[in-house]
Amino acid sequence: MAAFFKSRHRWKRTSCFTILTRNLTGKYDYDLVVIGGGSGGLACSKEAAQLGQKVAVLDYVEPSAKGTRWGLGGTCVNVGCIPKKLMHQAALLGTAVKDARKYGWKIKDPVSHDWETMAEAVQNHVRSLNWGHRVQLQDKKVKYLNVKGSLLDEHTVRGMTKSGKESFLTAKNIVIATGGRPKYPTHIPGAMEHGITSDDIFWLKEAPGKTLVVGASYVALECAGFLTGIGQDTKVMVRSIALRGFDQQMAGLVTDHMQAYGTRFAWGCVPQRVDKLPSGALQVTWADTRTGKEETDSFDSVLWAVGRAPETKALGLDKVGVEVNRETGKIVVGADESTSVSNIYAFGDIGEGRPELTPTAVKAGRLLARRLAGQSTQLMDYDNVATTVFTPLEYSCVGLSEEEAVGRHGQDAIEVYHAFYKPLEFTVAERDASQCYIKVVCERGGEQRILGLHYTGPNAGEVMQGFSLALRCGATLSHLKETVGIHPTCAEELTKVSITKRSGLDATVTGC
Amino acid sequence: MSLYEEVKVHGYAEFCKAVSDRKGKDIFAYFSGDKDADGNSWCPDCVKAEPIVRGEISHLPEGSVFIYCQVGQRDYWKNPNNDFKKTLKLSGVPTLLRYGTPQKLVEEECFKANLVRMMFTED
């Protein structure tokens, strides 16, 4: 109890920015305390404040092993979606410049890329987003604290500053949205001392040079993709399969394109150690599981992209009794983002079984805020969420993969329509379109409801967004076929599919 | 005994000189439309924002610089190619910014005393 009174007094001094908002309970410092100022945490706290709740959000970035740190906004803004897409764009522009010559542009050879210029521009944009979020929180009357939050009990959160100063907040409801961080393969000698992760790549002061990317997740492939695109010698080391969890036929097209495009792949290889050479380069030794041989090569940088781990260790979850999945470390959540403790909720990357995506975290956060404010009972719908992998040949999808559809309905109850198409822009540019492909997975009987859509090609995200709305509306194959395509586009090819996999016929689109 | 230095400049060249003369310092700059002989600016938002910004000025960090910059007449400002727009990337007046950082408040944001104070007091 004494701590409770002490904390109230402490907060009076630092509360000079807190405008008096309706404190619904009168008993706690806040109606809602959100731990984590990323995509989910910010959306939730802003929505709650707009609905009249007294809200505080705690955001803290533990520096990466290499010492990289960043501002408010979470993974997406600082070390994820935003810098990733911008660097992907830098790489695409490199390809466009080369294509431009075929379209008549007189561009001198060789065209080179300057990492410093790109990195500075990207980092400046990220910093402007950090500031934008800061302004929004202040404007929407959300109390922001740059402290590392942890649970003391069901209604008390402890905040720790960088210098070790403690503070305490009490709250009626607590939301955990601390997300995840890249994993280091700590069992590999030299991995942590010499390697970097996605936490570091976007903040490097100099180009990473000859790079080994270990992993075949979308993080690995997207990074390897843009590094290749800007001219870095890049190799991807894959233990077994690429893009686990995604449609594997599509994953193959993505990696085939990357290989044709200049990224080297070491399939079935497992790194064993990383040593630093006197020259400063990194010597990596690995085992090739296909030949049984040990190989070695030197690189300027080693990027580990072997998965992400939830930020739960330092939260004090066991102390308060919040149930965590033993295998993944993620918080076990109900359909309403509730945890095993009645007034504590968790969502975003931290939630077990949840997609690790910004838009789902944002939406789930807003809906949760509305439910907590008693304004709604609507739950988040995690089905039919469209996504895009921003590899050099982009891949977007919504709904089920072919494997999932077969698994759920059986091969005989599924029909797959597909087409290999060629973007018009590739013709003059003399670009290879072998991996540009579309797949429509639907029910074989009845009205042939569409179960999944898959597309590899330019602007994959832009192409798929509208179609995800169609899936939400229960689109069937006839809806798709009755839709008139926009010409000439890549997206129109989705409306023109007619060849089934079952027929065995050639699925290459020929002319108009 | 003020904690900060206030500098009044008029036009882009004077602004640049004021900044380059104070390298390494924490510089806050407030851009406003020119005031006429009676002290009234052609920019109504600037008229509204100025007392609010000045109201928070005591919160400026010690050793910092506050540059009050009149950008020019309305016609100069409306030209999309003026130096402030092209080089400093200003989108409107009034603008309050922390030089060399992405921290800035534009137009109506300058009416909010709590945002101005936040910029002056936080890192």
Interface residues (C-beta under 8 A of the other chain):
Chain A: F17 I19 N124 R127 S128 N130 W131 R134 V135 Q138 D139
Chain B: T101 P102 Q103 K104 L105 E109 K112 N114 L115 R117 M118 E122
